[in-house]
Amino acid sequence: MSEKVILVWFRNDLRIHDNEILSEAVRRADKVLPVYIFDPFYFRTNASGALKTGSFRARFLLEAVADLRENLKKYNAELIVRTGDPAEVLTQLAEEYHISEVYHHREVAPDETDVSERVEAALWKMQLNLKHFIGHTMYHKEDLPFPIKDIPDSFVTFKKKVERDSTVRPSVVSPELILTPEITDAGELPTLEELGIPNPVDDTRAGEKVTGGETAALKQLHKYLENCIQSSQGKNVRSALCNSSGLGPWLAVGCISPRQVYWEVVNYHRDNHLPNTDPIMLELLWRDYFRFMFKKHGQKFFRSEGFGDVPDVAANQDELFEQWKTGQTGVPFIDAAMHQLNATGFITNYSRQAVATYLTKNLQVDWTKGALYFEEKLIDYSPASNWGNWAFIAGVGNDTKSNRFFNAAKPTDQLDSKSDFITTWLPAAESIS
């Protein structure tokens, strides 16, 4: 009887801890073949010259895949890395390594689900099954108190019902050993140049560099929790770090799972006798909500009209959009935030609300332009959170009434015009006295 080999197709789940596809494959197969594919689709340039994946996120992704490869080696396993169309690469590997089944985590945004469908069709021709797992949310879809089609569009209602009637599953136990077939060509990671992406230039104002990978994700989580302990002891009351976990980039590509973050936070608060009112829980719930909304509504989040009517736009919106994205609007806080985004690939949640509100409400520019720009620039870009967030701010989302749980920005005339943030990020020539 031939041995059973399961191919584990890593996508936005670049971790070993709490990774159901990896743990289940180890449990059910004789051998496991871990694979990551760099799909050229995500590194292309559109007609306007914008990249689908910008420099900072592309570098972060390469670091995350490299870290996964190193961590797998500790389990006696190797990661196969390829560049190409996943449907072609996976069928080739399935034939070469006599694969019995392919495991992957299900996605919700159209680009990602289209890839899954093409892979599924290609494998089906080989009489192979693509098995779907759900592993990108804090609450498992099957544990919600309603089917996807009946999920409340209101975040307030969603939050109330889920917190009352659902529980977060325990994290999946990590494997002790991962047996792989004999791999003849593991493949090299591509360079940014080979992917067609320019090298990012690190700005000295950005502080500590954000590094991709599960190793760095766990360090960031523990740093966050320790900072919250200090805050609770009065050393640094409700510090900026404690108010924002900073885990977004790692959550976006799955270097750490929302479920693992949840349980680490719960256990840390319990062990240190702290009230479990951590703001990260709300961050994770918003993240779940937008993913479930994408599962329910799909393409509506990518249309200018969203769930309503097309908002009015300015006649010179292209010119206004150019001023906004280059940080030349004349509003100090907005311009400083855009300079920070362009220089680092990251801005705080509050800054995101502020610049998005200004683009859509003050400048009256089509909100989808801003969402596409964030898709290129943000190091922690995630389709559901990004497009759901922008639609919400533009007033064309599926829920326009949950503002008390949304970190809404102040009106433009109430934004800071002088602060350390503005002094740091607004070029001196543009600063307003």
N, C-alpha and C positions, 0 to 999 in steps of 0.2 A: 504493500500500500504506500503510495507516494505521500510525502510530507505536505502539510497544509501551510502555505505561505500567504500571509495577509499583507498587502501594501497599505501603509499609512501615509495618506496624502496630507501633508501639513500645508495650511494656508494662513489664516489669521489665528493660529493657535500654537505659537512657537514656544512651547514649554513642555516640560516633563511632568511637573506636579499638576494634579487635578486635570488630567487630559484623558478623557474617557476613550477616545479612539485608540490611543496608545495602550492604555491599560487593558482594554477589551481585546485588542489584537494579541497582546502578550498572553492573555488568559486563554484565548480560543485557538491560537495557531501554534504550529511547531516552530516556525520562524516568522520574523517580522521584517518588512523592508520599508524603512523610513525614507520619504522622498519630499523634496521641496523643489518647486518649479518657478523660475523667474519668467513670467509671462510678458512678452514684449508689448502686449496691449496696454499694460499699466505704465509703460515708460515712453509712450508716444507723445508727440506734440500735436496740438490741434491746429485748426486753420488760422487762429489768431496768434499762434506762436507760444501758447501757454502749455506747460507740461502737465500731464495727468498726475505725475508724482514728482514733486520738487526735490531739490538737492538734499535738504535736511532730512526729509522723510526717507528718501532712497538710501542715504548713508545709514540711518537708524535701522532700516530693514536689513541691510547687509550685515550690520553688526549683530542683529538679533538672530539671523540665520547662522552666522559663524558661532555664536554662543550656543545655539541649539546643538550644532555639530559637536562642539567640545563637550557639552554635558552628556550627549548620547554616548560618547566614547567612554565616559565613566561607568556606563552600564554595559560595556563591551559591545556597543553597537556603532554603526556608521550611518551618516546621512548622505543619501544620494542627492546631488544637486545638478539640475539641468536648466537650460534656458530654451524656451520654445512654447509652442501651443500645447497646453495640458492634455488635450484629447489625443494628440499624436504621441507625446512623450509617455503618457501613462499606458497606452496600448502597446508601445514598444517594450517598455519595462515589464508589463504583464506577460508578454510573450517570452521575453528573455529569461525571466526569473520564475516562470511557471506559477504565476499568481493565482490564488483561489478566489480572492475577493479583495475589493478596495474599500477602505474606510475613509470617511472625511466628515468634517463638521459642516452642517447646513448653513448657508448664508441667507440674507434677506433682500439685499439690494439687487436690482435687475442685472447689472453687469456681472455680478458674482454668480447669480442663479443661472444666467445664460451659459456661463462656463461649465457649471455643474451639469446642466442638461446635455451639453455637447459631449462631455466626458461620459455621462451615463449612456448616451446613445451609442458611442463608439465602443464602450465596454460590452454593451448588450449584444453587439454584433459578434463578439468573441464568446458570448454566453457567460459573461462575468457580471457580477452584481456590484453596483456602487452603493454601499450602505451609508445612510445619512445618520449623523448624530447631532444632538442639540447641545451646544456647550459654550455659547457666547453671552449668556445672561446670568444674572444673580438668581432669579426665580426660573425654574424649569417650566417650559410651556405646558407640560402635562399637569403641573401642579397649580395652575391658575384657577381661580374660582369661576371661570367662564371660558368657552371655546374662543379661538382667535376671532372669528367673525362677530362675536358679541362683546369683545373687549370695549369698555367704555372709552369714548373718544376724549372725555374730560380727564386730565391728569389727576385732578383732585379726587374724582370718583374712583379712578384706577388705583390710586395710592391707598385710599381708605379700605377698599375691598381686598386688595392684595395683602396689605399688612394685617388685616383682621383674619383672613381666611386661608392664607398660604404660608408655607414654611420654606426656608432655604435648605436644600438638600445638603448632606455632608459632602465634603470634598472627596473625590475619587482617590483611592490609595494608589500611590506611585508603584510601578513595578520594581522588583529587586534586581532583575537581570533581563536584558533584552537580547535574544538570540537572532542574529541575522544570517541570511544565506551568505555564501562567499561572494563578496562584491569585487568585481574585476576593475571597474572604473567608477569611483565615487563622484568624480567631477569636481572642478574648481569653482569657487564663487566668482561670478563675473565682477569686473571692476565697474565703477560708476561710468567711466569712459566707454566701456563696452556696452553698457545699457543706454548710452546716449544722453547721460545726465552730467551736467557740469559739477565739478567739485564745489561743495559749500565752503564759504569763507567764514570762519568763526570770528565773531565780534567780541572784543575784550569786555564790552559792557554786559555781555550775557551771563557772566559768572561761570559756574561749573557746567561743563559740557554734559548734555544728556546722552547716555550711551545705551544702545539697544541690547536686548537680551534678558533672559529670565534671571540671571545672576544680578544684574543691575536693578531689575524690578523688585526683587526681594529686599535688596539693600534700601531702596527708596521707601518701600512699605515700612520697614523697621525704623528708618529715620523719621518718617511721619509719625509713627506711634510714639516713639520716644519724645518727640517734640510736643505731642499732645499731653504726655505725662507732665513734662516741665510746665506747660501752660496751666494745667489743672492745679499745680502746686504753687501757682502764683509767680513763677519765675519769668513768665512771658505770656501774659494773659491773652488767650485766643489769638495766638500768633498767626501771621499770614500763612505759614506752612500748615498749621493745624486747620485753618479754614479751607485750604485747598490741598488735596493729597499729592498733586503733581504726578499722579499715576497714569494720566491720560495717554501718553505715548505708548506705554507698555500694554495698557488695556486694549488699545486700538489694534495691535497686531498679535494680541494674545500671549505676550510673554508672562502674563499673570492672569488668572481668571477672576471675574467678579465674585465668584463664589468663594474662592480662597481668600480674597481681600475681606469679604464679609466675615468669615469665620476667624480670621486672624484678628480683626478689630474686636469682634465680640469677645473672644477669649482673652485678649490683652486687657480690655476694660474690666472683665470679670476678675482676672488675676491681680489687677492693680486697684480693685475696689473703686472703679470710676463709674459714674452714671453713663449708660450706653445711649448717649444722645449725639453720637458722632455725625458731623455734617456729611461725611463721605457716603453714608447710607442714602441720603437724598440724591447725591451725585449718581450713585449706582442705579437708583430707582428711575431717574430720568433716562438714563442710558437704556435700561430695560424697556421703558415705555416707548421710546422712539423705535427700538427694534421691533417691538410687537406691532406698533402702528404701521411700520413698513410691511410687515407680514400681512397685515389686514388690508392696507390701501395701495401698496406698491407704487406704480408710476405717477400717481397724483402728486407726489412730493417733488417731482421734477418739472412740473408745468408752472409757467408764470402765474396762472390763475389759481394754482393749488386746489383748494377746496371751495373757492369762492369765485370772485370776478378778477380779471386782470387789473392790478392797481394802476392808477394814472402814473405816467412817467414823463420826465422832462424832455423837451424837444432836443436838448443838447446832452443827452445822458451819456454818450460815449466820452465827451470831454470831461464831464463831471466825474465819471467813473475813473478816468485816468488820474485826475487830481486826488481822488480818494485813495487809490491803490498805491500811489507814490508818496502819500503823506503830505499833500500840498493844498489842503482845504482851507488853511488859515485858522482852524480851530485847534489850539495847542494839544489838548488831550487826544483828540482823534488822530492828529498827525503823528504824535509821539507813539501811539499804539501801532499805527501802520508801519512806522519805521522799525519798531521792535519786531513786528511780525516778519517783515522782509529780511531783517538781519539775523533772526534766530529760528524762525519757523514756529514760534510760540507766543501767545499772549494769554492773559488770564481770562477766565470766564466773564468777568465784569467788562473787560475791554472788548471782548467779542460782542457782548450785547450793545455796548456803546457805539462801536464802529458800524455794526449792522443796522442799528436804529437810525444812525445818522445817514447812512447810504440810502436807506429805503424811505424814511420819513422826511428828512430835511432836503436831501438832494433829489429825491424821487427818481432813483435809478432802479431798473428791473432787479429785483432781489436775487434772481438766478445768476446774475453776473458776479455778485458778491460770494454766493455759495460756490461757484466754480473757482473763484480766486482762492478761497479758503481750501478747496480741494487740492489745489496745487501747492499752496504754501504751508499748511499746517502739518507739523510733525506728528500730531495725534489725530489726523483726519480719520473719521469713521463715517461711512455714507449716511446711516440712519440718524446719528446725532447731528451731523452737520446740516443736512438738508431739512431735517425735522425742525431744528433750531431756527434756521433762516426763515422757513415758512411761517413758524410761530411769530417771529418778530415782524415779518412783513404783513401779518394779519390775514394770511391766506391758508394757515394750517388747519388741522382738523379740530383744534381746541384753541380758542382765543380768550379763554376766561380763567386760566390758572395762574395769573400773574403773581399772586401772593406767594407761590412756590417757585417763581421764576426770578432769577437774579436780574431784574429789570434795571436798565441804566437810567441815570438822571437825564432830564432834558438838557439840550446842548448848553443853554445859558447857565446851567448849574454845575457843569463839569469843571474840574480843576483847570485853572489857567496857569498856575504856578505850583510846582511840587517837585520833589526829588525825581519822580518818575519822568516828568516833562523835561527837567534839566538834563537828565541822562540821555533820553531818546530823541529829543527834538534838536536837530542841528542848530547851532548858534545863529546862523544867518537867517533862520526862519522863525526863531523864537520871538514871541510878541511881548513887548515891554509893558 
